Amino acid sequence: MIYLDYNATTPVDKRVVDAMIPFFGINFANSASDHSMGVEAKNAVDKSRLDIANLIHAKSNEIVFTSGATESNNLALLGFASKNKGDKNHIITSRIEHPSVLNPCKHLESLGFQVTYLPVDKYGLVDPDVFEDSVTKDTFLISIMFANNEVGTIQSIYEIGRIARRHNILFHTDAAQAVGYVPIDVDKMNIDLMSMSAHKFYGPKGVGALFVRSRIPRVSLLPIVFGGGQERGMRSGTLNVPLIVGMGVACKLVHKNMPEEHKRFKVLVQKIYEEIKQNNLEVKINGHDIQRLPHNLNIEIPGVDNKWLLLKMKDFCFSTGSACSVLHDEPSYVLSAMGLDRKRINNCIRISIGRDTTDEEVNSFVDDINKYTKESVSVN
Ligand SMILES: *Cc1c(COP(=O)(O)O)cnc(C)c1O
């Protein structure tokens, strides 16, 4: 099996597994207990908090642990909206957000909030000027994803952050795909709330975090989970120490390896694209040429049905849409928002590489895809 679906999830790095194991066994204490074993667990959680904060230029007290980016997005949107209820009521987001942003927004509409869904251009980019034009005196929050999970387009985060700050609007970004792949500085980017997920960068599934700015401005949220008041009251529940430790180590690893991995991914992705393109000049990239994730490649191969290709290439794991839209067997709303019709969307595939991807794997993928593309195009 050759795995080329790192945008969906990544394997847990061996060093992450090794760091987690003691906290499932010998060191199983509750990090809120005040005995020595509890203190040890709390120290491990604090260390992890610091490693995560360092990766994004935040402070440890600005990291709230959650079960993943889905929960972080829900907490950011629902928690900040309910804090603002009765005051301002307009939220701005985009049409290509992950369902864990779009569905909370829909829910907020049913509660009386107004939501504007900004369009994107053919590269999947939100136009910051269009954002600024849609601001009203009632706008209190903008939620725009850092990088898109299907096409890898990285939004104009600096500009969006600047505009949001100028209008006193809080800026939330779903950075599940960006953390660990591109440098992030929450201060320079004027980010107030940011969602992260460990399993997208070689950490375990089921753990994530929400960055919540602590000063200028101090952001305050109402919880969506009520209980013992852990995580400064924003997310109750006993902390999952082993997974949190794993997320911290995963952050340290990407922090150290990012420049080198970024370069390697870009070279490999470029190679895949060029060799597929050489075989079929009609092939097109979906997404932006430069503002893009280094490890993602979404392409349209005219005349080749993506479901057929996936069946033919059973030894390879790549994707014909996001894991979420495949679940419902609907054409990608992201590609549709970028102007592709259903017929073209059925010719699109997403390939995403990672830490364990080798040159040999890439070569064998390119050989197979070129073989089947020829077969399909000659039949049609
Ligand atoms: C994977 C992903 C999520 C969901 O993260 P989970 O931790 O799996 O809940 C949210 N947004 C984006 C952009 C993602 O890629």
The ligand as an ORCA input file, in Angstrom:
! r2SCAN-3c Opt
* xyz 0 1
  C      -9.150     17.685      9.534
  C      -9.739     19.055      9.546
  C     -10.657     19.452     10.531
  C     -11.186     18.494     11.565
  O     -10.214     18.128     12.484
  P     -10.479     16.904     13.488
  O      -9.372     17.045     14.480
  O     -10.387     15.682     12.672
  O     -11.800     17.127     14.107
  C     -11.124     20.744     10.492
  N     -10.725     21.609      9.561
  C      -9.841     21.267      8.593
  C      -9.419     22.286      7.590
  C      -9.335     19.984      8.561
  O      -8.473     19.654      7.590
*
